[in-house]
Amino acid sequence: MNTATEKPGSSTIVIGACPHDCPDTCSLATTVENGVAVRVNGNAAHPHTAGVLCTKVSRYTERTYHPDRLLYPLKRTGPKGSGQFERVSWEEALNDIAERLRVIASRGPAAAQAIQPYSYAGTMGLVQGESMAARFFNKLGASFLDRTICASAGGEGLTQTLGGKVGMRVEFFAESKLILIWGSNAIASSVHFWRHAQAAKRNGAKLICIDPRRSETADKCHEHIALLPGTDAALALAIMHELIQHDWLDHDYLDQHTLGWDLLRERALQWSPERAAVICGIPVDQIRSLAKDYGTCAMQGEPVAIRMNYGLQRVRGGGNAVRAIACLPAMVGAWRHRAGGVLLSSSGMFPVDREALQRNDLLNGRTPRTINMATIGDDLLRPASASFGPAIEALIVYNSNPVAVAPESAKVVQGFSRQDLFTVVLEHFQTDTADYADYVLPATTQLEHWDVHLSYGHTDVLLNRPAIAPVGEAKPNTEIFRELALRMQFNEACFRENDLSLCRTAYGKLVDFEKLLSQGFASLQVPEAPFAHGNFPTLSGKCEFFSARLAGEGKDGLPDHVPNYEAFGTSAHFPLAMISPPARNFLNSTFVNVTSLRDIEGEPLLEIHAQDAQTRGIQSGSIVRVYNLRGEYRCRVQISRRARAGVVVGLGIWWRKLGMDGKNVNEVTSQRLTDMGRAPTFYDCLVEVEAISKD
């Protein structure tokens, strides 16, 4: 096995996996010399990675050996938020943490719910994510966390329509003749999908980008459709209208493999291009042209494909938008081709044994309450009540930076500042969230531990080997929770399972683990055209235009346009719609402190259209105040062709402490949730912008 035990003077390459929240899930090849990782490359032997990494991960050694890396346990000595800590031993930190949690849990099952885990996709690994941690919190009886902050609205919309997070295989986009890139800046967020799209383009395919922002991806497509945020379902329904009117339909596929066609047809016919154009804020001819491209290409027997991403579902009607778009391929029979259909996420294809990893049996019949991670600002401030349960007394944060990334951050900061809240943060760096901790525990990076991964962009399982020994006194998440379990006197054997065993547990016998050990990846056996003959993983086995389950919950069984909570044109005080996609060289808040990447981005930036800037007397390069009733922050502004009129773009997610006034874009975002999936509505946000200075 490749480990971190090379002999002096030796050099070896260790195969691993990128852990970050990206659909590509690249296979890594880390060169190690004398126990030190000297560079990280893409694994050329892995077909999906093909030896190529994004700029961020290609500089991973800079992150692992960063001079600000947390190397020892720290205990707070100053006020919360001050970042004042002293070094302590692991023994002191773990003993105190375990005792604080034991006292809370000893008051009974209801009181144990005052303990709240908070985690997300700082690592996408199945082992360092929710394996030993989930076992620990299940045994403790802590509150559940509804992990919705990124993808749950789109995931629910996809599940209601296709039966799960499933779709076409990403490599076959290279053979498509028309590709709609919908709500995605693929150049920045999915470099390997973009490789396939470029191959298709070279072979004559037309690429159309649908996005409020003229992104780097839009620049490279044949056409850009700059619709208003939250209007994607209206556009999809207008496309349906045109497909019906011109009979660009695969009637046999509709008859054999769909459910609810007559109802959807009636709904779609209400959505003329003229109606949608007003709502979307785009020319009516652009809608007609888009529908014609999609319909006629499919009717000529050519494969047409849609690559959605999660930007389009971060609004009130996000689930409905994904549902509407996911209906389109079945209408034209696009699924008949391996290069046709839609892809938002492939994660539902992976046979992960989450029960074996997380051990829900440790709950012993208890059903703790669930706290939504997107509403943590409100929930940390809630007093105990019959409806809410106990106030949150202890918060354990790992794989996340909620003070920077959660919406309506003024409330998040207020909650984390509570003097009676006991907070523990497992981290690599002194993030905004770590500044509010009572204890900060140093966690290992991907180069220092075992893990196993799925992907939401392709269909390969990946194994991550540790390339080096842990830096300083850092420990894997799993080991930290094992140590806490030991001190809590949790005696079940599952708390002694090691990380390599957990990697084997993740897929059981459904994936060849020896193959993972030998080459670092193993491909799932997925049909090339999984829905060519229907067989969708829905209860009916069909693409469900009409969802009986949604109807049974009292919701609309058909997809529809659900207007934003804060729809463009509805507020005289806050007339600008705002979206906050990631800056190209950041991924959520993970890489913000990597100097070379931050130097590329420069500083927090707001993009604004020239027309909106002129109205407000704003000059490019000046400092502006961005505000609404939830809060405000200051940043530098850039008059940019990337922003459409009426929409400003606050590129994120910067750490608050690196912001101009100690704040970031989430000062103005909302804790309201989506139509389905209980997800946040980051891009459903109206603001006003005013000039502060020219410097």
PLY file of the C-alpha trace (Angstrom):
ply
format ascii 1.0
element vertex 695
property float x
property float y
property float z
element edge 694
property int vertex1
property int vertex2
end_header
0.00 0.00 0.00
1.13 3.56 -0.66
1.41 5.29 2.68
3.44 8.07 4.26
6.38 5.85 5.23
8.83 6.37 2.35
12.49 5.77 3.03
14.86 8.79 3.09
15.55 9.99 -0.43
12.63 8.08 -1.88
9.83 9.41 -4.05
6.44 7.86 -4.60
3.10 8.73 -6.15
0.02 8.17 -4.00
-3.41 7.91 -5.63
-6.22 9.76 -3.91
-9.41 11.68 -4.64
-10.42 15.33 -4.58
-12.73 15.82 -1.58
-14.36 19.10 -2.58
-17.92 20.02 -3.49
-17.61 19.68 -7.25
-19.29 17.23 -9.66
-15.97 16.14 -11.18
-14.57 14.19 -8.17
-11.10 13.98 -9.69
-8.59 11.25 -9.03
-5.41 12.73 -7.56
-1.79 11.69 -7.98
0.29 13.15 -5.16
4.06 13.06 -5.45
5.69 12.50 -2.06
9.40 12.97 -1.43
10.93 12.19 1.96
7.49 12.21 3.55
6.53 15.60 2.10
3.86 16.11 -0.56
5.60 18.19 -3.23
2.86 18.40 -5.86
-0.65 17.22 -6.66
-1.60 16.29 -10.22
-4.62 14.77 -11.85
-4.46 11.02 -12.31
-3.98 10.46 -16.06
-5.10 6.83 -15.67
-8.57 7.91 -14.54
-10.69 8.55 -17.66
-12.83 11.26 -16.10
-9.89 13.17 -14.64
-7.57 12.59 -17.62
-4.62 14.10 -15.77
-6.29 17.53 -15.43
-7.16 19.38 -12.23
-8.76 22.76 -11.64
-6.51 25.63 -10.59
-7.70 25.35 -7.01
-6.84 21.72 -6.35
-3.65 21.76 -8.39
-2.33 24.01 -5.61
-3.43 21.69 -2.83
0.03 21.42 -1.27
-0.12 25.19 -0.68
-3.22 24.57 1.37
-1.90 21.55 3.28
1.35 23.29 4.25
-0.15 26.76 4.63
1.65 28.78 7.35
-1.72 29.46 9.00
-2.66 25.78 9.19
-4.09 24.77 12.56
-1.65 22.31 14.09
-2.74 21.98 17.73
-5.95 22.05 19.77
-6.88 25.57 20.88
-9.02 26.87 23.74
-10.65 30.29 23.63
-9.18 32.92 25.97
-10.82 36.12 24.69
-14.34 37.19 23.78
-16.23 35.14 21.21
-15.30 36.31 17.74
-11.99 37.81 18.85
-9.91 34.90 17.61
-7.97 34.80 20.89
-6.92 31.25 21.83
-4.26 29.32 23.69
-2.74 25.95 22.84
-3.93 23.01 24.94
-3.37 19.28 24.81
-5.69 16.89 23.03
-6.31 15.23 26.38
-7.49 18.44 28.01
-9.64 19.47 25.06
-11.34 16.11 24.53
-11.95 15.51 28.24
-13.58 18.91 28.67
-15.69 18.60 25.50
-16.89 15.13 26.44
-17.78 16.26 29.95
-19.74 19.27 28.68
-21.72 17.05 26.29
-22.23 14.36 28.95
-23.76 16.86 31.37
-26.28 18.02 28.76
-27.17 14.50 27.62
-27.50 13.23 31.20
-30.63 15.34 31.65
-32.51 12.92 29.39
-33.43 12.30 25.73
-35.21 15.63 25.32
-32.25 17.57 26.72
-29.79 15.72 24.47
-31.42 17.49 21.54
-29.82 20.69 22.84
-26.64 19.31 21.24
-26.48 20.25 17.56
-24.06 18.97 14.89
-23.42 21.28 11.93
-21.58 19.97 8.89
-21.70 19.89 5.14
-19.37 19.39 2.19
-16.01 20.66 3.41
-15.20 17.12 2.44
-17.51 15.04 0.25
-15.93 11.89 1.64
-18.25 9.23 2.99
-15.87 8.40 5.85
-14.58 11.79 7.00
-18.08 13.19 6.41
-20.95 11.36 8.06
-19.74 7.99 9.31
-18.16 8.03 12.78
-19.63 11.48 13.37
-23.16 10.24 12.62
-22.65 7.24 14.91
-21.52 9.53 17.71
-24.47 11.91 17.42
-26.97 9.05 17.00
-25.74 7.42 20.19
-25.84 10.78 21.95
-29.40 11.50 20.78
-28.42 14.93 19.45
-30.67 16.89 17.11
-30.52 15.92 13.46
-29.25 18.42 10.90
-31.20 18.93 7.68
-28.27 19.30 5.25
-29.98 21.41 2.61
-27.66 24.33 1.98
-26.57 23.41 -1.54
-28.64 20.97 -3.54
-31.76 19.65 -1.85
-34.33 21.68 -3.83
-32.92 20.48 -7.14
-32.47 16.98 -5.80
-36.10 16.82 -4.72
-37.28 18.22 -8.05
-35.25 15.61 -9.90
-36.52 12.82 -7.64
-40.16 13.86 -8.14
-39.70 13.70 -11.92
-37.07 11.06 -12.72
-37.23 9.08 -9.48
-33.83 10.01 -8.09
-30.62 11.93 -8.60
-29.98 10.23 -11.91
-29.37 11.24 -15.50
-27.24 10.75 -18.58
-23.57 9.87 -18.29
-21.34 12.92 -18.48
-18.84 11.49 -20.97
-21.52 11.19 -23.65
-22.06 14.95 -23.79
-19.11 14.83 -26.17
-21.44 13.24 -28.75
-24.37 15.64 -28.30
-25.40 17.98 -31.11
-27.09 20.57 -28.91
-26.15 21.26 -25.30
-28.08 23.59 -23.01
-25.83 24.61 -20.11
-28.46 25.77 -17.65
-27.52 27.59 -14.45
-23.88 26.54 -14.60
-20.52 28.23 -15.05
-18.93 24.96 -16.08
-15.51 26.42 -16.80
-15.23 27.29 -13.12
-17.30 24.55 -11.50
-17.09 21.45 -13.70
-13.95 21.53 -15.81
-14.31 17.96 -17.05
-17.89 18.36 -18.22
-16.58 21.42 -20.06
-13.96 19.23 -21.72
-16.74 17.04 -23.14
-18.79 20.08 -24.17
-15.79 21.46 -26.01
-15.32 18.16 -27.81
-18.96 18.29 -28.89
-18.50 21.89 -30.05
-15.52 20.89 -32.19
-17.73 18.22 -33.75
-20.36 20.77 -34.72
-22.59 20.91 -31.63
-24.30 24.14 -30.65
-23.81 25.29 -27.05
-26.34 27.59 -25.38
-25.76 29.00 -21.91
-28.80 29.98 -19.81
-27.68 32.10 -16.88
-28.46 35.58 -15.49
-24.71 36.30 -15.55
-22.55 36.36 -18.65
-20.08 33.93 -17.14
-16.81 32.69 -18.55
-18.79 29.71 -19.83
-21.33 31.94 -21.56
-18.46 33.68 -23.36
-17.47 30.37 -24.97
-20.98 29.29 -26.00
-22.72 30.12 -29.26
-25.53 31.91 -27.44
-26.22 33.33 -24.01
-29.74 33.72 -22.61
-29.57 36.13 -19.66
-32.89 35.51 -17.94
-33.81 37.06 -14.60
-33.03 35.00 -11.46
-35.84 32.62 -10.51
-37.57 32.54 -13.90
-36.15 29.27 -15.24
-39.42 27.36 -14.91
-41.23 30.00 -16.96
-38.64 29.59 -19.71
-38.92 25.79 -19.62
-42.71 25.95 -19.82
-42.52 28.31 -22.80
-40.19 25.85 -24.53
-42.81 23.16 -23.89
-45.46 25.45 -25.39
-43.47 25.74 -28.60
-42.69 22.02 -28.75
-46.42 21.32 -28.56
-47.46 24.04 -31.02
-44.99 22.85 -33.65
-45.36 19.13 -32.83
-41.69 18.75 -32.04
-42.64 15.77 -29.86
-41.83 12.09 -29.62
-45.38 10.78 -29.26
-44.34 7.17 -28.84
-41.99 7.99 -25.97
-44.66 10.17 -24.38
-47.23 7.37 -24.62
-44.96 4.60 -23.37
-42.67 6.20 -20.83
-44.29 9.26 -19.23
-47.04 9.88 -16.71
-49.34 12.90 -16.72
-48.72 14.12 -20.27
-52.25 15.41 -20.87
-52.09 17.47 -17.68
-48.65 18.87 -18.46
-49.73 19.68 -22.01
-52.63 21.73 -20.69
-50.33 23.58 -18.26
-47.67 24.27 -20.91
-50.16 25.70 -23.39
-50.82 28.49 -20.90
-47.20 29.61 -21.25
-46.79 31.44 -24.52
-43.32 32.80 -25.33
-44.78 36.29 -24.96
-45.89 35.59 -21.38
-42.57 34.00 -20.45
-40.54 36.77 -22.09
-42.08 39.36 -19.77
-41.35 37.28 -16.68
-37.85 36.20 -17.77
-36.85 39.65 -18.99
-35.58 38.38 -22.36
-36.67 38.87 -25.99
-39.55 36.69 -27.12
-37.65 35.72 -30.28
-34.88 34.29 -28.12
-37.36 31.90 -26.50
-38.78 30.84 -29.87
-35.29 30.29 -31.26
-34.25 28.22 -28.25
-37.35 26.00 -28.51
-36.81 25.57 -32.25
-33.18 24.58 -31.78
-34.14 22.02 -29.14
-37.19 20.63 -30.89
-35.93 20.45 -34.48
-32.57 18.98 -33.51
-34.34 16.21 -31.59
-36.84 15.59 -34.40
-33.93 15.16 -36.83
-32.74 12.26 -34.70
-29.82 14.16 -33.20
-28.99 13.87 -29.49
-29.91 16.92 -27.42
-28.65 17.27 -23.86
-29.13 19.56 -20.88
-26.52 20.11 -18.19
-28.18 21.74 -15.20
-26.37 22.97 -12.15
-27.51 24.09 -8.74
-27.49 27.85 -9.30
-30.95 27.77 -10.83
-32.56 26.14 -7.76
-31.44 28.66 -5.14
-34.73 30.58 -5.35
-38.22 30.09 -3.97
-39.36 28.01 -6.97
-36.10 26.11 -7.37
-37.60 22.64 -7.09
-40.30 23.41 -9.64
-37.70 24.86 -12.00
-35.69 21.64 -11.95
-38.88 19.62 -12.41
-39.88 21.64 -15.48
-36.46 21.37 -17.11
-36.21 17.65 -16.33
-39.48 17.07 -18.23
-38.07 18.37 -21.53
-35.98 15.34 -22.62
-38.93 12.94 -22.35
-41.08 15.23 -24.51
-38.70 14.96 -27.46
-37.42 11.43 -26.80
-33.91 12.65 -26.02
-33.39 9.72 -23.64
-33.27 7.33 -26.61
-29.68 8.46 -27.24
-26.80 7.91 -24.88
-25.80 11.52 -25.66
-29.30 12.82 -24.90
-31.23 13.63 -21.75
-30.37 15.73 -18.74
-27.80 15.66 -15.96
-28.00 17.55 -12.69
-26.62 14.90 -10.36
-25.52 11.30 -10.71
-25.20 10.67 -6.96
-28.38 8.57 -6.84
-26.69 5.89 -8.92
-24.20 5.02 -6.17
-25.15 2.09 -3.89
-23.85 3.63 -0.67
-24.75 1.69 2.47
-25.43 4.73 4.63
-27.15 2.65 7.28
-23.98 0.65 7.84
-21.89 3.81 7.92
-24.12 5.90 10.15
-25.78 3.25 12.34
-29.23 4.69 12.95
-29.88 1.73 15.25
-27.84 3.61 17.86
-30.81 5.94 18.28
-32.55 3.12 20.16
-35.99 4.23 19.03
-35.49 7.95 19.68
-36.53 10.47 17.01
-34.67 13.70 17.69
-35.89 16.95 16.17
-34.37 18.24 12.93
-32.75 21.66 12.58
-32.37 23.06 9.07
-28.82 24.24 8.48
-30.08 27.14 6.36
-32.02 28.61 9.30
-29.25 28.27 11.88
-29.28 32.06 12.38
-32.84 31.98 13.66
-32.54 28.65 15.44
-29.53 29.62 17.55
-31.58 32.54 18.85
-34.73 30.54 19.67
-35.57 30.02 23.35
-36.80 26.68 24.59
-40.47 26.05 23.81
-42.95 23.23 23.43
-42.85 23.53 19.65
-39.10 23.99 19.24
-37.81 21.92 22.14
-34.73 22.88 24.15
-32.61 25.86 23.17
-29.38 24.84 21.44
-26.71 24.65 24.13
-23.83 22.95 22.32
-22.79 23.18 18.68
-20.23 20.88 17.03
-19.12 22.19 13.63
-17.10 20.15 11.15
-16.65 20.32 7.37
-18.38 23.70 7.29
-17.95 27.42 7.95
-21.51 28.58 8.75
-20.59 32.07 9.96
-19.40 32.79 6.41
-21.70 30.61 4.30
-25.10 30.52 6.02
-27.71 33.10 4.95
-28.62 36.26 6.86
-25.26 36.18 8.56
-25.92 38.99 11.02
-28.24 36.58 12.85
-25.72 33.74 12.49
-23.05 35.88 14.13
-25.47 36.90 16.88
-26.24 33.26 17.56
-22.60 32.17 17.60
-21.83 35.06 19.97
-24.09 33.69 22.71
-22.06 33.38 25.88
-24.08 30.34 26.97
-23.46 28.44 23.72
-20.68 25.85 23.90
-19.09 25.59 20.46
-16.50 23.17 19.10
-15.06 23.55 15.60
-13.02 20.94 13.72
-11.00 22.85 11.14
-7.87 23.31 9.04
-7.74 27.09 9.52
-8.92 29.85 11.83
-12.08 30.58 9.83
-14.83 33.04 10.71
-16.63 30.20 12.48
-13.53 29.06 14.35
-13.21 32.56 15.82
-16.42 31.92 17.78
-15.43 28.48 19.09
-14.70 27.52 22.66
-12.41 24.80 21.30
-10.84 24.54 17.85
-9.59 21.05 16.96
-7.09 20.62 14.09
-8.38 18.25 11.41
-6.43 16.49 8.69
-6.65 17.46 5.03
-7.30 15.00 2.22
-3.59 14.21 1.86
-3.50 12.88 5.43
-6.34 10.37 5.82
-8.32 7.50 4.27
-11.64 8.14 2.57
-13.95 6.85 -0.15
-16.06 8.93 -2.50
-19.02 8.96 -4.81
-19.53 11.61 -7.47
-22.44 13.75 -8.53
-20.99 14.32 -11.99
-19.80 10.89 -13.14
-20.27 7.25 -12.16
-16.95 6.18 -10.64
-16.23 5.31 -7.01
-12.90 6.75 -5.82
-10.63 5.79 -2.95
-8.37 8.25 -1.17
-5.15 6.98 0.39
-3.24 9.09 2.90
-0.16 10.42 1.13
1.58 11.92 4.16
1.46 11.70 7.93
-0.81 14.23 9.64
0.78 17.67 9.91
1.37 18.81 13.48
-1.12 17.18 15.84
-3.99 17.12 13.34
-6.37 14.17 13.53
-8.96 12.83 11.07
-12.57 13.71 11.88
-13.23 10.04 12.48
-10.49 9.79 15.11
-11.75 12.87 16.92
-15.24 11.37 17.22
-13.78 7.99 18.26
-11.86 9.73 21.04
-14.98 11.57 22.18
-17.00 8.35 22.10
-14.38 6.68 24.29
-14.61 9.47 26.84
-18.41 9.33 26.73
-18.10 5.60 27.50
-19.83 4.52 24.30
-18.85 0.86 24.35
-20.30 -0.40 21.05
-17.74 -2.06 18.79
-18.67 0.25 15.91
-16.85 3.11 17.65
-13.60 1.17 17.31
-13.89 0.54 13.56
-10.87 2.00 11.77
-10.96 4.20 8.69
-9.89 1.57 6.17
-12.67 -0.67 7.44
-15.12 2.23 7.13
-14.03 2.66 3.51
-14.93 -0.99 2.93
-18.22 -0.57 4.80
-19.37 2.29 2.58
-20.25 0.07 -0.40
-20.09 -3.40 1.15
-19.81 -6.02 -1.57
-21.44 -3.86 -4.22
-18.11 -2.34 -5.31
-14.86 -4.25 -5.87
-12.73 -2.84 -3.05
-9.62 -4.65 -4.21
-9.93 -2.75 -7.48
-10.17 0.48 -5.53
-7.01 -0.44 -3.66
-5.12 -1.34 -6.82
-6.07 1.60 -9.08
-7.92 4.13 -6.94
-11.24 4.04 -8.80
-13.91 1.60 -9.93
-16.68 2.28 -12.44
-20.32 1.51 -11.70
-22.09 -0.70 -14.21
-24.52 1.88 -15.60
-26.29 1.48 -18.98
-25.07 3.85 -21.67
-28.60 5.15 -22.27
-30.30 4.32 -18.95
-33.81 5.51 -19.87
-33.94 4.68 -23.59
-36.82 2.32 -22.80
-38.18 4.09 -19.75
-37.33 2.18 -16.59
-37.06 5.35 -14.53
-36.57 4.74 -10.79
-40.03 6.20 -10.05
-42.86 4.13 -8.61
-44.48 4.06 -12.05
-41.23 3.37 -13.88
-42.01 6.43 -16.02
-40.89 10.02 -16.22
-43.52 11.59 -13.96
-44.70 14.90 -15.33
-47.40 14.67 -12.68
-46.28 13.71 -9.16
-48.97 11.96 -7.14
-46.74 12.23 -4.09
-46.62 16.03 -4.33
-50.37 16.14 -4.94
-50.87 13.95 -1.87
-48.98 16.54 0.17
-51.40 19.21 -0.99
-48.92 20.67 -3.49
-49.18 21.15 -7.22
-48.53 17.82 -8.89
-47.32 19.57 -12.05
-44.26 21.80 -12.43
-45.04 25.50 -12.58
-43.33 28.85 -12.34
-43.26 29.87 -8.69
-42.31 33.57 -8.43
-39.45 34.61 -6.21
-40.24 35.82 -2.72
-38.39 38.95 -3.80
-39.22 39.09 -7.50
-37.58 41.65 -9.74
-39.71 44.77 -10.12
-41.73 44.29 -6.93
-39.87 46.70 -4.62
-39.27 50.41 -5.17
-36.79 50.50 -2.28
-34.74 47.50 -3.42
-34.94 47.42 -7.22
-31.94 45.21 -8.03
-31.97 41.42 -8.02
-28.78 39.95 -6.60
-27.09 36.60 -7.16
-23.94 35.47 -5.37
-22.19 32.72 -7.36
-18.70 31.62 -6.33
-15.71 33.52 -7.56
-13.89 31.43 -10.15
-10.94 30.56 -7.90
-12.94 29.83 -4.75
-15.15 26.90 -3.84
-17.66 27.99 -1.22
-15.29 29.41 1.42
-12.67 26.66 1.24
-9.85 28.23 -0.79
-10.26 31.87 0.23
-7.15 31.87 2.42
-4.87 30.26 -0.20
-2.71 33.26 -1.02
-2.10 32.55 -4.70
-5.82 32.07 -5.37
-6.88 35.08 -3.32
-4.32 37.17 -5.19
-6.03 36.22 -8.46
-9.45 37.27 -7.13
-8.09 40.41 -5.50
-10.88 41.49 -3.16
-14.65 41.13 -2.71
-16.32 42.45 -5.83
-19.78 43.44 -7.01
-20.48 43.33 -10.75
-23.03 45.86 -12.01
-24.41 46.71 -15.44
-23.43 50.08 -16.90
-27.05 51.22 -17.03
-27.62 50.50 -13.32
-24.31 52.11 -12.41
-25.07 55.28 -14.35
-28.48 55.66 -12.69
-26.75 55.56 -9.29
-23.70 57.65 -10.15
-21.43 54.68 -9.56
-17.98 54.53 -11.12
-16.07 51.32 -11.73
-13.53 50.69 -8.97
-15.35 52.74 -6.36
-16.60 51.47 -3.01
-20.31 50.75 -2.74
-22.77 49.89 -0.02
-25.00 46.90 -0.83
-28.04 46.74 1.42
-31.59 45.65 2.16
-33.67 45.28 5.32
-31.60 42.28 6.47
-28.26 44.04 6.46
-25.52 45.65 4.44
-21.91 45.22 3.42
-19.32 47.22 1.53
-17.14 46.14 -1.36
-15.52 47.37 -4.54
-17.72 47.59 -7.63
-16.92 46.74 -11.22
-19.05 47.94 -14.11
-19.17 44.76 -16.13
-20.76 43.25 -19.19
-21.13 40.06 -17.11
-24.04 41.61 -15.18
-27.32 42.08 -17.00
-29.45 45.15 -16.39
-31.41 44.87 -13.16
-29.16 42.18 -11.67
-25.99 42.64 -9.61
-23.52 39.86 -8.94
-21.82 39.60 -5.55
-19.02 37.11 -6.14
-18.42 34.92 -3.09
-17.89 33.44 -0.71
-15.23 35.53 1.01
-14.47 35.01 4.67
-16.12 37.84 6.61
-12.85 38.82 8.24
-11.39 39.44 4.77
-14.27 41.70 3.79
-13.96 45.47 3.69
-16.11 45.91 6.80
-15.83 42.45 8.34
-18.88 41.21 6.44
-19.66 39.35 3.24
-22.48 38.90 0.75
-24.54 36.71 3.09
-25.28 39.76 5.19
-28.14 40.44 2.76
-29.32 36.91 1.82
-32.46 35.36 3.27
-33.29 32.37 5.49
-36.49 31.68 3.55
-36.74 28.19 2.08
-37.54 26.77 -1.34
-40.81 25.31 -2.62
-39.53 21.78 -2.06
-36.42 20.31 -0.50
-36.30 22.87 2.35
-33.29 24.61 0.74
-32.08 28.20 1.11
-32.93 30.92 -1.40
-29.56 32.67 -1.79
-30.38 34.01 -5.28
-33.88 35.20 -4.30
-32.63 38.51 -2.99
-33.43 42.15 -3.75
-30.98 44.90 -2.81
-30.06 48.49 -3.46
-26.54 49.69 -4.19
-25.14 53.14 -3.49
-21.73 54.71 -4.01
-19.64 55.38 -0.89
-16.37 56.65 -2.35
-14.24 56.63 -5.47
-11.24 55.02 -3.74
0 1
1 2
2 3
3 4
4 5
5 6
6 7
7 8
8 9
9 10
10 11
11 12
12 13
13 14
14 15
15 16
16 17
17 18
18 19
19 20
20 21
21 22
22 23
23 24
24 25
25 26
26 27
27 28
28 29
29 30
30 31
31 32
32 33
33 34
34 35
35 36
36 37
37 38
38 39
39 40
40 41
41 42
42 43
43 44
44 45
45 46
46 47
47 48
48 49
49 50
50 51
51 52
52 53
53 54
54 55
55 56
56 57
57 58
58 59
59 60
60 61
61 62
62 63
63 64
64 65
65 66
66 67
67 68
68 69
69 70
70 71
71 72
72 73
73 74
74 75
75 76
76 77
77 78
78 79
79 80
80 81
81 82
82 83
83 84
84 85
85 86
86 87
87 88
88 89
89 90
90 91
91 92
92 93
93 94
94 95
95 96
96 97
97 98
98 99
99 100
100 101
101 102
102 103
103 104
104 105
105 106
106 107
107 108
108 109
109 110
110 111
111 112
112 113
113 114
114 115
115 116
116 117
117 118
118 119
119 120
120 121
121 122
122 123
123 124
124 125
125 126
126 127
127 128
128 129
129 130
130 131
131 132
132 133
133 134
134 135
135 136
136 137
137 138
138 139
139 140
140 141
141 142
142 143
143 144
144 145
145 146
146 147
147 148
148 149
149 150
150 151
151 152
152 153
153 154
154 155
155 156
156 157
157 158
158 159
159 160
160 161
161 162
162 163
163 164
164 165
165 166
166 167
167 168
168 169
169 170
170 171
171 172
172 173
173 174
174 175
175 176
176 177
177 178
178 179
179 180
180 181
181 182
182 183
183 184
184 185
185 186
186 187
187 188
188 189
189 190
190 191
191 192
192 193
193 194
194 195
195 196
196 197
197 198
198 199
199 200
200 201
201 202
202 203
203 204
204 205
205 206
206 207
207 208
208 209
209 210
210 211
211 212
212 213
213 214
214 215
215 216
216 217
217 218
218 219
219 220
220 221
221 222
222 223
223 224
224 225
225 226
226 227
227 228
228 229
229 230
230 231
231 232
232 233
233 234
234 235
235 236
236 237
237 238
238 239
239 240
240 241
241 242
242 243
243 244
244 245
245 246
246 247
247 248
248 249
249 250
250 251
251 252
252 253
253 254
254 255
255 256
256 257
257 258
258 259
259 260
260 261
261 262
262 263
263 264
264 265
265 266
266 267
267 268
268 269
269 270
270 271
271 272
272 273
273 274
274 275
275 276
276 277
277 278
278 279
279 280
280 281
281 282
282 283
283 284
284 285
285 286
286 287
287 288
288 289
289 290
290 291
291 292
292 293
293 294
294 295
295 296
296 297
297 298
298 299
299 300
300 301
301 302
302 303
303 304
304 305
305 306
306 307
307 308
308 309
309 310
310 311
311 312
312 313
313 314
314 315
315 316
316 317
317 318
318 319
319 320
320 321
321 322
322 323
323 324
324 325
325 326
326 327
327 328
328 329
329 330
330 331
331 332
332 333
333 334
334 335
335 336
336 337
337 338
338 339
339 340
340 341
341 342
342 343
343 344
344 345
345 346
346 347
347 348
348 349
349 350
350 351
351 352
352 353
353 354
354 355
355 356
356 357
357 358
358 359
359 360
360 361
361 362
362 363
363 364
364 365
365 366
366 367
367 368
368 369
369 370
370 371
371 372
372 373
373 374
374 375
375 376
376 377
377 378
378 379
379 380
380 381
381 382
382 383
383 384
384 385
385 386
386 387
387 388
388 389
389 390
390 391
391 392
392 393
393 394
394 395
395 396
396 397
397 398
398 399
399 400
400 401
401 402
402 403
403 404
404 405
405 406
406 407
407 408
408 409
409 410
410 411
411 412
412 413
413 414
414 415
415 416
416 417
417 418
418 419
419 420
420 421
421 422
422 423
423 424
424 425
425 426
426 427
427 428
428 429
429 430
430 431
431 432
432 433
433 434
434 435
435 436
436 437
437 438
438 439
439 440
440 441
441 442
442 443
443 444
444 445
445 446
446 447
447 448
448 449
449 450
450 451
451 452
452 453
453 454
454 455
455 456
456 457
457 458
458 459
459 460
460 461
461 462
462 463
463 464
464 465
465 466
466 467
467 468
468 469
469 470
470 471
471 472
472 473
473 474
474 475
475 476
476 477
477 478
478 479
479 480
480 481
481 482
482 483
483 484
484 485
485 486
486 487
487 488
488 489
489 490
490 491
491 492
492 493
493 494
494 495
495 496
496 497
497 498
498 499
499 500
500 501
501 502
502 503
503 504
504 505
505 506
506 507
507 508
508 509
509 510
510 511
511 512
512 513
513 514
514 515
515 516
516 517
517 518
518 519
519 520
520 521
521 522
522 523
523 524
524 525
525 526
526 527
527 528
528 529
529 530
530 531
531 532
532 533
533 534
534 535
535 536
536 537
537 538
538 539
539 540
540 541
541 542
542 543
543 544
544 545
545 546
546 547
547 548
548 549
549 550
550 551
551 552
552 553
553 554
554 555
555 556
556 557
557 558
558 559
559 560
560 561
561 562
562 563
563 564
564 565
565 566
566 567
567 568
568 569
569 570
570 571
571 572
572 573
573 574
574 575
575 576
576 577
577 578
578 579
579 580
580 581
581 582
582 583
583 584
584 585
585 586
586 587
587 588
588 589
589 590
590 591
591 592
592 593
593 594
594 595
595 596
596 597
597 598
598 599
599 600
600 601
601 602
602 603
603 604
604 605
605 606
606 607
607 608
608 609
609 610
610 611
611 612
612 613
613 614
614 615
615 616
616 617
617 618
618 619
619 620
620 621
621 622
622 623
623 624
624 625
625 626
626 627
627 628
628 629
629 630
630 631
631 632
632 633
633 634
634 635
635 636
636 637
637 638
638 639
639 640
640 641
641 642
642 643
643 644
644 645
645 646
646 647
647 648
648 649
649 650
650 651
651 652
652 653
653 654
654 655
655 656
656 657
657 658
658 659
659 660
660 661
661 662
662 663
663 664
664 665
665 666
666 667
667 668
668 669
669 670
670 671
671 672
672 673
673 674
674 675
675 676
676 677
677 678
678 679
679 680
680 681
681 682
682 683
683 684
684 685
685 686
686 687
687 688
688 689
689 690
690 691
691 692
692 693
693 694
